[in-house]
């Protein structure tokens, strides 16, 4: 197979309530990526549209977006793996290009979660679990991740303060990210003050500050084969490794003490394909839907041994100046989490880092970057390794 590169990236500003339609929202990320790649719609051979359809009022959005974005009559595909949809979309684009079917593919992720109420949104998230055996009992996303947090605390002595330190880091970089929904700093004192919203209980031990928020947003990645990449782009970023895994939907079929197995398995696949290991990663974007999710990612991806993820955040090794910078764009905790757009936003951050174009959050001279994107409560796992 020939090499595959990312030649353009874009995203909308993530916001709590986007005023326009979903097609207008998708256009914002698409416009930025096309401008970045400096190509026109006639150069795109296919499009991949990514979202979690339970939040969409528009049925079959792929066809609607292809028309609106001027991508007819090229084929369009629709991909859904919950929160990891646009990372899976990148995997599909890689396959379409590697097979020779297409030379250039646009991967567009979106979600307009404000189209439904918070109560409706939570009910739909619950239906991401097994609707026969699990979700009817009322367990929702915060409670599922709270179980993982309890298991980590019981086995390794992790504390609520360790989790809060992850949120403090997210706030530090969220302030610098003009695309983030939440651009306010966070301190440990906020978690210690019972009157502060950050300290409000959600699902023990997780508090409001430990949880990301719903958002509206879009992202776009333009992917090309080697010939087109070198023709169109001065700084192509190459897809070095791809990994994907799935696991039992019911938590009764899992070991909560090992973290998210899909992340570990997808990571191993991506490292093997890229021919590198965890120590070679210079910057990472991980799926921090909850603070415990970032903590588990440190360990599942090999940045720390099991139980030692807390040492990374305590020593600030995951800050921009540390040995393994993680989520230096604020992560989902600051950006917000427009489900279908999240993976593409993570890829955008790493691409900008590898091109040396990340501005105030730029890591020093990175060669390899990693994107870790999880769908549901560890139901789907995608890990992507990118290189200069």
C-alpha positions as CSV (number, residue, x, y, z in Angstrom):
1,X,0.0,0.0,0.0
2,X,1.2,3.5,-0.7
3,X,1.5,6.2,1.9
4,X,-1.6,8.2,3.1
5,X,-1.4,11.7,4.4
6,X,-3.6,14.4,5.9
7,X,-3.3,17.5,3.8
8,X,-6.0,19.7,5.5
9,X,-7.7,20.1,8.8
10,X,-10.5,22.3,10.2
11,X,-13.1,22.7,12.8
12,X,-15.8,25.0,13.9
13,X,-15.7,26.7,17.3
14,X,-17.3,24.3,19.7
15,X,-20.3,25.9,21.4
16,X,-23.2,25.1,23.6
17,X,-25.9,26.3,21.2
18,X,-25.1,26.7,17.5
19,X,-27.7,29.1,16.0
20,X,-27.7,27.6,12.4
21,X,-28.6,24.3,10.8
22,X,-26.5,21.1,10.9
23,X,-25.5,21.6,7.2
24,X,-24.2,25.2,8.1
25,X,-22.4,23.7,11.1
26,X,-20.7,21.1,8.9
27,X,-19.7,23.8,6.4
28,X,-17.7,25.6,9.1
29,X,-15.2,22.8,9.6
30,X,-15.2,21.8,5.9
31,X,-14.5,25.4,4.9
32,X,-11.5,25.6,7.2
33,X,-10.1,22.3,6.0
34,X,-10.5,23.2,2.3
35,X,-8.8,26.5,2.9
36,X,-6.0,24.7,4.8
37,X,-5.5,22.2,2.0
38,X,-5.9,24.8,-0.7
39,X,-8.0,22.5,-3.0
40,X,-11.4,22.7,-4.5
41,X,-14.4,20.4,-4.3
42,X,-13.6,18.9,-7.7
43,X,-10.4,17.5,-6.1
44,X,-12.3,15.4,-3.6
45,X,-13.2,11.9,-4.8
46,X,-15.4,10.9,-1.9
47,X,-16.7,12.1,1.5
48,X,-17.2,10.3,4.8
49,X,-19.8,11.9,7.2
50,X,-19.6,11.0,10.8
51,X,-22.0,11.4,13.7
52,X,-24.0,9.6,16.4
53,X,-27.5,9.5,14.7
54,X,-29.6,9.3,17.8
55,X,-28.9,13.0,18.3
56,X,-29.6,14.0,14.7
57,X,-33.0,15.2,13.6
58,X,-31.8,14.9,10.0
59,X,-32.0,11.4,8.7
60,X,-29.2,10.3,6.3
61,X,-27.1,13.4,6.8
62,X,-24.4,12.2,4.4
63,X,-26.6,12.8,1.4
64,X,-27.7,16.2,2.7
65,X,-24.2,17.4,3.4
66,X,-22.8,16.1,0.0
67,X,-25.3,18.3,-1.8
68,X,-24.8,21.4,0.4
69,X,-21.0,21.2,0.3
70,X,-20.9,20.7,-3.4
71,X,-19.7,17.1,-3.3
72,X,-22.2,15.6,-5.7
73,X,-22.0,13.3,-7.7
74,X,-19.0,11.8,-5.8
75,X,-19.9,8.9,-3.5
76,X,-20.6,9.7,0.2
77,X,-20.5,7.3,3.2
78,X,-21.9,7.5,6.7
79,X,-20.0,6.2,9.7
80,X,-21.1,5.8,13.3
81,X,-19.2,4.4,16.3
82,X,-20.7,6.8,18.9
83,X,-18.0,9.2,20.2
84,X,-15.2,7.7,18.0
85,X,-17.1,8.2,14.7
86,X,-14.8,10.6,13.0
87,X,-11.7,8.5,14.0
88,X,-13.4,5.5,12.4
89,X,-14.2,7.8,9.4
90,X,-10.5,8.4,9.1
91,X,-9.9,4.7,9.1
92,X,-12.4,4.3,6.3
93,X,-10.8,7.1,4.3
94,X,-7.4,5.5,4.7
95,X,-8.8,2.2,3.4
96,X,-10.5,3.9,0.4
97,X,-7.3,5.6,-0.6
98,X,-5.0,2.6,0.1
99,X,-7.3,0.4,-2.1
100,X,-6.9,2.8,-5.0
101,X,-10.6,3.6,-5.2
102,X,-10.1,7.3,-4.4
103,X,-7.2,9.7,-4.3
104,X,-8.6,12.3,-1.9
105,X,-11.3,11.9,0.7
106,X,-12.9,14.4,3.1
107,X,-13.9,13.1,6.6
108,X,-16.5,15.4,8.1
109,X,-17.6,14.9,11.7
110,X,-20.5,16.9,13.3
111,X,-23.0,16.9,16.1
112,X,-25.6,19.5,17.0
113,X,-26.5,18.3,20.5
114,X,-28.5,21.4,21.3
115,X,-31.3,20.2,19.0
116,X,-32.6,18.1,21.9
117,X,-32.9,18.7,25.6
118,X,-30.3,17.6,28.2
119,X,-32.8,15.1,29.5
120,X,-33.3,13.7,26.0
121,X,-29.6,13.6,25.4
122,X,-28.9,11.7,28.6
123,X,-31.6,9.2,27.7
124,X,-30.0,8.6,24.3
125,X,-26.6,8.2,25.9
126,X,-28.0,5.6,28.1
127,X,-29.2,3.7,25.0
128,X,-25.6,3.5,23.9
129,X,-25.6,0.6,26.4
130,X,-27.5,-2.6,25.9
131,X,-31.2,-1.6,25.9
132,X,-32.4,-5.1,27.0
133,X,-30.0,-5.8,29.9
134,X,-28.4,-2.6,31.1
135,X,-29.8,0.8,30.2
136,X,-33.4,0.2,31.4
137,X,-31.9,0.2,35.0
138,X,-31.0,3.9,34.6
139,X,-27.2,3.8,34.4
140,X,-25.9,6.7,32.3
141,X,-22.4,7.8,31.1
142,X,-21.2,9.5,34.4
143,X,-22.2,6.5,36.4
144,X,-20.4,4.0,34.1
145,X,-17.2,6.0,34.3
146,X,-17.7,6.5,38.0
147,X,-17.5,2.6,38.3
148,X,-14.1,2.7,36.5
149,X,-13.0,5.5,38.8
150,X,-14.0,3.6,41.9
151,X,-12.1,0.5,40.7
152,X,-9.0,2.6,40.0
153,X,-9.1,4.1,43.4
154,X,-9.6,0.8,45.1
155,X,-6.8,-0.9,43.3
156,X,-4.2,1.9,43.0
157,X,-5.0,4.4,45.7
158,X,-5.9,7.1,43.2
159,X,-7.7,10.1,44.9
160,X,-10.3,12.6,43.8
161,X,-7.6,15.2,43.9
162,X,-5.6,13.3,41.3
163,X,-8.6,13.5,39.0
164,X,-9.1,17.2,39.7
165,X,-5.5,17.8,38.7
166,X,-6.4,16.5,35.2
167,X,-9.2,19.1,35.1
168,X,-6.9,21.9,36.2
169,X,-4.6,21.0,33.3
170,X,-7.5,21.0,30.9
171,X,-8.5,24.5,32.1
172,X,-4.9,25.7,31.7
173,X,-4.9,25.0,28.0
174,X,-8.6,25.6,27.4
175,X,-8.0,29.2,28.1
176,X,-5.6,29.3,25.2
177,X,-7.9,27.5,22.7
178,X,-10.1,29.9,20.7
179,X,-12.1,26.9,19.4
180,X,-13.0,25.7,22.9
181,X,-16.5,26.0,24.5
182,X,-15.0,26.6,28.0
183,X,-12.1,29.1,28.2
184,X,-11.8,29.5,32.0
185,X,-9.1,28.4,34.3
186,X,-9.8,25.8,37.0
187,X,-8.1,25.5,40.4
188,X,-7.9,22.7,43.0
189,X,-9.6,25.1,45.4
190,X,-12.7,25.0,43.3
191,X,-13.0,21.3,44.0
192,X,-12.5,21.8,47.7
193,X,-15.3,24.4,48.0
194,X,-18.7,22.7,48.3
195,X,-20.4,25.9,47.1
196,X,-18.4,25.8,43.8
197,X,-20.1,24.2,40.9
198,X,-16.9,22.2,40.0
199,X,-17.4,20.3,43.3
200,X,-21.0,19.4,42.8
201,X,-21.5,15.6,42.9
202,X,-22.6,13.9,39.7
203,X,-21.9,10.2,40.2
204,X,-19.5,9.6,43.1
205,X,-16.6,10.0,43.0
206,X,-17.1,12.2,39.8
207,X,-18.1,15.8,40.2
208,X,-19.2,18.4,37.7
209,X,-15.6,19.3,37.1
210,X,-14.7,15.7,36.3
211,X,-17.2,15.6,33.4
212,X,-17.0,17.1,29.9
213,X,-20.1,18.9,28.6
214,X,-22.2,18.4,25.5
215,X,-21.5,20.8,22.6
216,X,-22.3,21.6,19.0
217,X,-19.4,21.5,16.5
218,X,-17.9,20.1,13.3
219,X,-14.5,19.0,12.2
220,X,-13.0,18.0,8.8
221,X,-9.9,16.1,7.7
222,X,-8.8,16.0,4.1
223,X,-6.9,12.8,3.4
224,X,-4.9,12.0,0.2
225,X,-2.6,9.4,-1.4
226,X,1.1,10.1,-1.6
227,X,1.1,11.5,-5.1
228,X,-1.7,14.0,-4.4
229,X,-0.3,14.9,-1.0
230,X,3.0,15.9,-2.4
231,X,1.3,17.8,-5.2
232,X,-1.1,19.7,-3.1
233,X,0.6,20.1,0.3
234,X,3.9,21.6,1.5
235,X,3.6,19.9,4.9
236,X,1.7,16.6,4.7
237,X,1.3,14.7,7.9
238,X,1.4,11.0,7.3
239,X,-0.8,8.3,8.8
240,X,1.7,6.0,10.4
241,X,-0.5,3.6,12.4
242,X,-4.1,2.7,12.9
243,X,-5.7,0.6,15.5
244,X,-9.3,-0.3,16.3
245,X,-11.0,-2.7,18.7
246,X,-14.4,-3.4,20.3
247,X,-15.5,-5.2,23.5
248,X,-18.6,-6.4,25.3
249,X,-21.3,-3.8,25.5
250,X,-22.4,-4.9,29.0
251,X,-20.1,-3.9,31.9
252,X,-20.9,-7.3,33.4
253,X,-18.7,-8.8,30.7
254,X,-15.7,-6.7,31.6
255,X,-12.9,-6.4,34.2
256,X,-13.2,-2.8,35.5
257,X,-9.8,-3.0,37.1
258,X,-7.9,-3.1,33.8
259,X,-9.1,0.2,32.3
260,X,-10.4,0.2,28.8
261,X,-9.2,-2.9,26.9
262,X,-10.2,-1.4,23.5
263,X,-7.7,1.4,24.1
264,X,-4.9,-1.0,24.9
265,X,-5.6,-3.3,22.0
266,X,-6.1,-0.5,19.5
267,X,-2.9,1.2,20.8
268,X,-0.9,-2.0,20.4
269,X,-2.1,-2.3,16.8
270,X,-1.2,1.3,15.9
271,X,2.2,1.0,17.5
272,X,3.0,-2.2,15.6
273,X,1.8,-0.7,12.3
274,X,3.9,2.5,12.9
275,X,6.9,0.5,14.1
276,X,7.3,2.6,17.2
277,X,6.4,2.5,20.9
278,X,4.9,4.7,23.6
279,X,8.2,6.4,24.4
280,X,8.4,7.7,20.8
281,X,5.1,9.7,21.1
282,X,5.9,13.4,21.4
283,X,2.3,14.7,21.8
284,X,-1.0,13.0,22.4
285,X,-4.7,13.7,22.3
286,X,-6.7,11.3,24.4
287,X,-10.5,10.9,25.0
288,X,-11.0,12.7,28.3
289,X,-14.8,12.6,28.4
290,X,-14.2,12.3,32.2
291,X,-11.1,12.9,34.2
292,X,-10.8,9.1,34.9
293,X,-10.8,8.4,31.2
294,X,-7.7,10.5,30.7
295,X,-6.1,8.7,33.7
296,X,-6.8,5.3,32.2
297,X,-5.6,6.4,28.8
298,X,-2.1,7.2,30.3
299,X,-1.9,3.6,31.4
300,X,-3.7,1.8,28.5
301,X,-1.5,3.5,25.9
302,X,1.8,2.7,27.8
303,X,2.7,6.2,28.9
304,X,2.6,4.9,32.5
305,X,2.5,1.5,34.1
306,X,-0.9,0.4,35.5
307,X,-1.6,2.5,38.6
308,X,1.1,5.1,37.9
309,X,-1.0,7.4,35.7
310,X,-1.5,9.6,38.8
311,X,2.2,10.1,39.1
312,X,2.3,11.6,35.6
313,X,-0.3,14.3,36.4
314,X,1.1,15.0,39.9
315,X,4.5,15.7,38.3
316,X,3.0,17.6,35.4
317,X,4.6,15.3,32.9
318,X,1.5,15.6,30.7
319,X,1.8,19.3,30.5
320,X,3.2,21.0,27.4
321,X,6.7,21.0,28.9
322,X,6.5,17.5,30.2
323,X,7.8,14.2,28.8
324,X,4.5,13.3,27.2
325,X,2.2,16.3,26.6
326,X,-1.4,15.2,26.6
327,X,-4.5,17.3,25.6
328,X,-2.7,20.6,25.4
329,X,-5.7,22.0,23.6
330,X,-7.8,21.6,26.7
331,X,-9.3,18.2,25.7
332,X,-12.9,17.4,25.8
333,X,-13.1,18.8,29.3
334,X,-12.5,22.3,28.0
335,X,-13.5,22.1,24.3
336,X,-16.8,20.3,24.9
337,X,-17.8,17.1,23.2
338,X,-19.8,17.3,20.0
339,X,-19.8,13.5,19.6
340,X,-19.2,13.0,15.8
341,X,-16.8,16.0,15.6
342,X,-14.5,15.0,18.5
343,X,-12.1,12.6,16.8
344,X,-11.6,15.1,13.9
345,X,-10.8,17.9,16.4
346,X,-8.2,15.7,18.1
347,X,-6.6,14.9,14.8
348,X,-6.6,18.6,13.9
349,X,-4.7,19.4,17.1
350,X,-2.0,16.8,16.4
351,X,-1.6,17.8,12.8
352,X,-1.1,21.4,13.8
353,X,1.5,20.3,16.3
354,X,3.4,18.2,13.8
355,X,3.4,21.1,11.4
356,X,4.7,23.5,14.0
357,X,1.6,25.6,13.7
358,X,0.0,25.1,17.1
359,X,0.8,28.6,18.4
360,X,0.7,29.1,22.2
361,X,0.2,25.3,22.8
362,X,3.0,24.2,20.5
363,X,5.1,21.3,21.8
364,X,8.8,21.5,21.1
365,X,9.7,19.8,17.8
366,X,7.3,16.8,17.8
367,X,7.9,14.0,15.3
368,X,5.1,11.6,16.2
369,X,1.6,12.3,17.6
370,X,-1.1,10.0,18.8
371,X,-4.9,10.3,18.9
372,X,-6.9,8.1,21.3
373,X,-10.7,8.3,20.6
374,X,-13.2,6.1,22.5
375,X,-16.8,5.4,21.5
376,X,-19.4,4.8,24.3
377,X,-18.2,3.5,27.6
378,X,-15.1,1.8,26.1
379,X,-17.3,0.0,23.6
380,X,-15.2,1.1,20.6
381,X,-11.5,2.1,20.6
382,X,-9.6,3.9,17.9
383,X,-5.9,4.9,18.1
384,X,-4.2,6.8,15.3
385,X,-0.5,7.6,15.1
386,X,0.6,10.5,12.8
387,X,4.1,11.5,11.8
388,X,5.9,14.3,10.0
